[in-house]
């Protein structure tokens, strides 16, 4: 659902209704720093920070990032981009930011709350997980890659032990190992007395092969799966085999991309189905196939509690009401994964709007790691200036059509950057192919709907009489 769209408000609302509410863990350092720069007008971030179990760390984050009166029209101060060896201030900000989102989602009730991360974004993973665990996160969900090491990482972090995560580095030989490390005891000391429980881990998969591989892993199996079909929003697994595009330029998925649900069920682990299951009939089908339930993204993304900027959300709903479509763009994401884009005026889905943006990579979450000739890790992004990317060993062909998702998705939630020349980062809205439930909820009257409306539609028996 993008950066911050699966907000703590949304996760809390879903959790309070007896389901698993999930917050986004992507780029939380940037989003929480910018909320503090805006003065934290509702006081939510500061309220959560008052409960952070290492007060000195919370105090340092506030001292660095809180502007009591807001920015007064100034641009947001830069947050360091994630690297293999991040500074202590970025580590602390990331831990605190993840804690804030989870703590606020869990505040005042005992429902389950999860956090979602992308395996493709490896550098902030360890401090994000630790911060979420300090807040008592119940589930970790991760896809967009092969998250085989995460169960063991969760075991280590639950013991406040040093943890390491192998990094995918382009050009590194088999004898070259690069990793991200996190050592809470060496950073702060005394944390071993803090109560931390190991959350359950749900791996997001799009094939039986990957599910079987993870279930048999020697480093620990996941506690369940989210089985994601190609119609789900955000990043999708690429089609298997040769890439073919339809007349609209979207990748074509075929029989090889179908998922044998009986084989998933035979693994003996709980699983949820995602993508195209947002109807009462499809929920029933999922359960009949052995699924524990379904994951719903698009319908919740446009509800009142989601993190989308209010003006952008209302505009998106009008586009849905008018019959807009979703395009699976094989090139937009710097990751190389297909990315679903809502076709919407005033956003980067419009080539004219995209053409106005001068290339810049100043957040850096989707950068590719590559090994430089000196053996150290370098960073490049096909959405950065073409000359810069090529100078780092990339090809100009790989830059065609790429969008800066980092800045666009942060702009979606009202935290977009204004550059020194006055340019304001434009949004890019993602959604699943199936907008039917959103349209159906809008047809019932009004200009919006709530998370409870979504749940009561999918599970009519839960609705109040």
C-alpha positions in Angstrom: 0.0 0.0 0.0 3.0 2.3 -0.2 4.8 4.4 2.4 2.7 5.2 5.4 -0.7 4.5 3.7 -1.1 1.6 6.0 -1.0 4.0 8.9 -1.2 3.4 12.6 -4.7 4.8 12.5 -5.8 2.2 10.0 -4.0 -0.6 11.7 -5.5 0.3 15.0 -9.0 0.5 13.5 -8.7 -3.0 11.9 -7.1 -4.5 15.0 -9.8 -3.1 17.3 -12.4 -4.9 15.1 -10.7 -8.3 15.8 -8.5 -8.6 12.8 -4.8 -8.2 12.1 -4.0 -4.5 11.5 -0.7 -3.9 9.7 1.5 -0.7 9.7 4.0 0.1 6.9 7.6 -0.1 7.9 9.0 1.4 4.7 10.9 4.6 5.1 9.6 5.2 8.6 12.7 7.3 9.4 11.8 9.8 6.8 8.1 10.0 7.6 8.5 10.4 11.3 11.3 12.9 11.0 9.0 15.0 8.7 6.1 14.7 11.1 8.3 16.1 13.8 9.6 18.8 11.4 5.9 19.8 10.9 5.7 20.3 14.7 3.8 17.0 15.5 0.6 19.1 15.7 -1.6 16.4 17.1 1.1 15.3 19.6 0.9 11.6 18.5 4.6 11.1 17.9 5.6 12.7 21.2 3.0 10.7 23.1 4.5 7.5 21.7 8.0 8.7 22.4 7.2 9.3 26.0 6.8 5.5 26.3 10.0 4.6 24.4 11.9 2.3 26.8 15.3 4.1 26.3 14.4 7.7 27.2 17.8 9.2 26.2 17.4 7.9 22.6 13.9 9.4 22.4 15.2 12.7 23.7 18.0 12.8 21.1 15.6 12.1 18.3 13.3 14.9 19.5 16.2 17.3 19.8 17.4 16.6 16.3 14.1 16.6 14.5 11.2 18.4 16.3 10.4 21.9 15.2 8.0 23.2 17.8 6.3 25.7 15.5 6.6 23.7 12.3 8.6 24.4 9.2 6.9 27.7 8.3 7.2 26.9 4.6 10.8 25.8 4.7 11.8 22.6 3.0 12.3 19.4 5.0 15.7 18.9 6.4 17.5 15.9 4.8 17.5 12.5 6.6 20.6 10.5 5.8 20.1 7.8 3.2 20.4 4.2 4.3 23.9 2.7 3.9 25.8 -0.4 4.9 27.3 1.5 7.8 24.7 4.0 9.0 25.5 6.6 11.6 24.1 6.3 15.1 21.6 9.1 14.6 20.0 7.3 11.6 19.9 4.0 13.5 18.2 5.7 16.5 15.7 7.5 14.3 14.8 4.3 12.5 14.3 2.3 15.7 12.2 5.1 17.3 10.1 5.6 14.1 9.2 2.0 13.9 8.4 2.0 17.6 6.1 5.0 17.2 4.0 3.4 14.4 3.5 0.1 16.2 2.9 1.7 19.7 0.3 4.0 18.4 -1.4 1.2 16.5 -1.5 -0.9 19.7 -2.5 1.9 22.0 -5.6 1.3 24.2 -6.5 -2.2 23.1 -5.2 -5.8 23.0 -5.7 -6.6 19.4 -2.9 -8.0 17.1 -0.8 -5.5 15.1 1.8 -6.4 12.4 4.4 -4.5 10.4 5.1 -4.9 6.7 8.6 -4.6 5.2 10.1 -5.2 1.7 12.9 -7.7 1.5 14.2 -5.6 -1.4 14.9 -2.7 1.0 17.5 -4.5 3.2 19.6 -1.7 4.8 17.0 -0.4 7.4 15.5 -3.8 8.1 17.3 -4.7 11.4 16.7 -1.4 13.3 13.1 -1.2 12.0 12.4 -4.7 13.3 14.0 -4.0 16.6 12.0 -0.8 17.1 8.8 -2.6 16.2 9.6 -5.3 18.7 10.2 -2.8 21.5 6.7 -1.7 20.9 5.3 -5.2 21.1 4.6 -5.9 17.4 2.8 -9.3 17.0 3.5 -10.1 13.4 6.2 -9.2 10.8 5.2 -9.5 7.1 7.8 -9.4 4.4 7.9 -10.0 0.7 9.4 -8.6 -2.5 12.3 -11.0 -2.3 13.4 -14.1 -0.5 13.2 -13.4 3.2 14.9 -16.6 4.3 17.0 -15.1 7.0 14.3 -13.2 8.9 13.1 -16.0 11.3 16.7 -16.3 12.7 17.0 -12.5 12.8 13.8 -12.3 14.9 15.2 -14.9 17.3 18.4 -12.8 17.7 16.6 -9.5 18.2 14.2 -11.0 20.7 17.3 -11.8 22.8 18.8 -8.3 22.2 21.7 -10.1 20.6 23.8 -8.9 17.7 22.1 -9.6 14.4 23.3 -9.7 10.8 21.5 -9.8 7.5 23.3 -10.8 4.2 23.0 -8.1 1.6 22.3 -8.6 -2.1 25.2 -6.8 -3.8 25.4 -6.8 -7.6 28.8 -7.8 -8.9 30.0 -9.4 -5.6 31.7 -12.7 -6.2 30.7 -15.9 -4.3 33.6 -15.4 -2.0 32.6 -11.8 -1.1 30.1 -11.4 1.8 28.5 -8.1 2.5 26.1 -7.7 5.4 24.0 -5.3 7.5 24.6 -5.5 11.2 22.8 -4.3 14.3 24.1 -4.6 17.9 21.6 -3.1 20.4 23.8 -3.8 23.4 26.8 -2.1 21.9 24.7 0.9 20.9 23.0 1.6 24.2 23.8 -1.1 26.8 21.5 -2.5 29.4 18.7 -3.2 26.9 18.8 -6.9 27.8 16.5 -6.1 30.7 13.8 -4.8 28.3 10.9 -7.2 27.8 10.7 -8.1 24.1 8.7 -11.0 22.6 9.5 -12.6 19.3 6.8 -11.8 16.8 5.4 -14.3 14.3 6.7 -14.1 10.8 4.5 -14.3 7.7 6.4 -14.5 4.4 4.7 -13.0 1.4 5.1 -15.4 -1.5 3.8 -15.7 -5.1 4.8 -19.2 -5.9 4.7 -22.7 -4.4 8.4 -23.1 -5.0 9.3 -20.2 -2.8 6.9 -21.2 -0.1 8.4 -24.7 0.0 11.9 -23.4 0.1 11.1 -21.1 3.0 9.2 -23.8 4.9 12.2 -26.1 4.6 14.8 -23.5 5.5 17.5 -24.6 7.9 17.5 -21.1 9.5 13.9 -21.4 10.5 10.5 -21.6 8.8 8.1 -18.8 8.7 5.0 -19.0 10.9 2.7 -18.7 7.9 2.4 -17.2 4.4 0.6 -14.4 2.6 0.0 -15.8 -0.9 -0.1 -12.8 -3.3 -1.6 -13.0 -6.8 -0.5 -10.7 -9.6 -3.6 -8.5 -9.3 -2.5 -7.2 -5.8 -1.5 -3.6 -5.5 2.1 -2.2 -5.1 5.0 -4.3 -6.2 4.3 -7.6 -7.9 6.5 -10.6 -8.6 7.5 -10.5 -12.3 5.9 -13.1 -14.6 7.8 -16.3 -14.9 9.7 -16.8 -18.1 10.2 -14.3 -20.9 8.6 -10.9 -20.3 5.7 -10.2 -22.7 3.7 -7.0 -22.6 0.1 -6.5 -23.6 -1.2 -3.6 -25.8 -1.2 -1.3 -22.7 2.4 -2.1 -21.9 1.6 -4.2 -18.9 3.3 -7.6 -18.3 1.3 -10.7 -19.2 0.9 -13.3 -16.6 0.2 -16.9 -17.7 -0.3 -20.4 -16.5 3.2 -20.6 -15.0 2.2 -17.8 -12.6 -0.9 -19.7 -11.2 -0.6 -20.9 -7.6 -1.6 -24.4 -6.6 -3.4 -23.6 -3.3 -3.6 -27.3 -2.4 0.2 -27.4 -2.4 0.4 -24.3 -0.2 -2.2 -25.9 2.2 -0.1 -29.2 2.2 2.8 -27.3 3.8 0.7 -27.3 7.1 1.2 -23.6 7.9 -1.5 -20.9 8.1 -1.9 -18.8 5.0 -3.8 -15.8 3.8 -4.7 -15.0 0.2 -4.0 -11.6 -1.3 -5.1 -9.9 -4.5 -8.6 -10.2 -5.9 -10.2 -11.6 -2.7 -12.0 -8.5 -1.6 -15.6 -9.8 -1.8 -17.7 -12.0 0.6 -17.8 -14.7 -2.1 -14.0 -14.7 -2.5 -13.4 -14.7 1.2 -15.6 -17.9 1.4 -13.6 -19.4 -1.5 -10.3 -18.7 0.3 -11.5 -20.4 3.4 -12.8 -23.4 1.4 -9.3 -23.7 -0.1 -7.8 -23.9 3.4 -6.8 -20.3 3.9 -7.0 -18.8 7.4 -8.3 -15.6 5.7 -7.5 -12.9 3.2 -5.3 -9.9 3.0 -7.1 -6.7 1.7 -5.1 -3.7 0.6 -6.8 -1.5 -2.0 -10.2 -1.1 -0.2 -8.4 -0.1 3.0 -6.0 2.1 1.2 -8.8 4.5 0.3 -10.8 4.4 3.6 -11.0 7.3 6.0 -8.3 6.0 8.3 -5.6 5.4 5.7 -2.5 7.5 5.6 -3.2 9.1 2.2 -3.3 12.8 2.2 -7.0 13.8 2.5 -7.1 15.8 -0.7 -5.4 13.1 -2.7 -7.6 10.4 -1.3 -10.8 12.3 -2.3 -9.4 12.9 -5.7 -8.5 9.2 -6.1 -12.0 8.2 -5.1 -13.5 10.5 -7.7 -11.3 8.9 -10.3 -12.5 5.5 -9.2 -16.1 6.7 -9.3 -15.4 7.9 -12.9 -14.1 4.5 -13.9 -10.3 4.9 -14.0 -8.1 1.9 -14.3 -4.9 0.5 -12.8 -1.8 -0.2 -14.9 0.8 -2.7 -14.0 3.9 -0.8 -15.0 6.9 -3.0 -15.6 9.4 -0.1 -15.6 8.2 2.5 -13.0 9.9 0.9 -10.0 13.7 1.2 -9.6 13.6 -2.3 -8.2 12.8 -3.9 -11.5 9.6 -5.4 -10.0 6.3 -4.5 -11.8 4.4 -1.8 -9.9 0.7 -1.1 -10.1 -0.2 2.5 -10.7 -3.7 4.1 -10.5 -4.2 6.2 -13.6 -4.9 9.6 -12.1 -4.6 13.2 -13.2 -2.0 15.3 -11.4 0.2 12.4 -10.5 3.2 10.8 -12.0 1.0 8.4 -13.9 0.5 11.3 -16.3 3.5 11.5 -18.6 3.3 15.3 -18.6 3.6 15.5 -14.9 6.4 12.9 -14.8 8.2 14.9 -17.5 8.3 18.0 -15.3 10.4 16.2 -12.6 14.1 16.6 -12.7 15.8 13.4 -11.8 17.0 13.3 -8.2 17.7 10.5 -5.6 17.8 12.0 -2.2 16.0 9.4 -0.1 17.7 6.3 -1.4 15.6 3.4 -0.1 15.3 1.7 -3.5 18.9 2.1 -4.5 20.7 -1.0 -5.9 23.8 -2.1 -4.0 26.8 -2.9 -6.2 30.4 -3.8 -5.6 32.9 -1.1 -6.7 36.3 -2.0 -8.1 37.8 -1.4 -4.7 35.6 -4.0 -3.1 33.4 -1.6 -1.2 29.6 -1.3 -1.7 28.3 1.5 -3.9 24.8 2.7 -4.4 23.0 3.5 -7.6 19.4 4.0 -8.7 17.9 3.9 -12.2 15.7 6.8 -11.2 18.7 9.0 -10.4 20.3 11.3 -13.0 21.1 9.1 -16.0 24.8 10.3 -16.2 25.3 9.4 -12.5 23.7 5.9 -13.0 25.9 5.2 -16.0 29.0 6.4 -14.3 28.3 3.8 -11.6 28.2 1.0 -14.1 24.5 1.1 -14.9 23.1 1.4 -18.5 21.1 4.2 -19.9 18.5 1.6 -21.1 17.7 0.7 -17.5 16.7 4.3 -16.7 13.9 4.5 -19.2 10.5 4.9 -17.6 11.8 4.7 -14.0 10.1 6.8 -11.4 11.3 8.0 -8.0 8.9 5.9 -5.9 10.6 7.0 -2.7 9.7 10.7 -3.1 6.3 10.0 -4.8 5.0 7.6 -2.2 6.1 10.0 0.6 4.2 12.7 -1.2 1.1 10.5 -1.2 0.8 10.9 2.6 1.2 14.7 2.6 4.9 14.7 3.4 6.4 15.5 0.0 9.5 17.5 -0.3 9.7 21.0 -1.7 13.0 21.6 -3.5 15.1 24.7 -3.3 13.9 25.8 -6.8 10.2 25.5 -5.6 9.4 22.2 -7.3 7.1 20.1 -5.1 7.3 16.3 -5.4 4.3 14.8 -7.1 2.4 11.8 -5.9 2.0 8.4 -7.5 -0.9 6.3 -6.3 -0.8 2.5 -6.2 -3.8 0.2 -6.1 -4.8 -3.4 -6.9 -6.4 -4.2 -10.2 -9.7 -4.9 -8.5 -11.4 -1.6 -7.7 -14.8 -3.1 -7.5 -15.1 -3.0 -3.7 -14.0 0.6 -3.6 -16.6 1.5 -6.2 -19.3 -0.5 -4.4 -18.7 1.2 -1.1 -18.9 4.6 -2.8 -22.2 3.7 -4.5 -23.7 3.3 -1.0 -23.6 7.1 -0.7 -21.3 9.7 0.7 -17.8 10.7 -0.4 -15.9 8.1 1.6 -16.1 5.1 3.9 -14.4 3.6 7.0 -12.3 0.5 7.7 -15.3 -0.9 9.6 -17.4 -0.5 6.4 -14.8 -2.6 4.5 -14.8 -5.4 7.1 -18.6 -5.5 7.5 -19.0 -5.8 3.7 -16.5 -8.7 3.5 -17.8 -10.4 6.6 -21.5 -9.4 6.8 -22.0 -11.5 10.0 -19.8 -9.1 11.9 -21.9 -6.1 11.2 -23.9 -4.6 14.0 -27.7 -5.2 13.8 
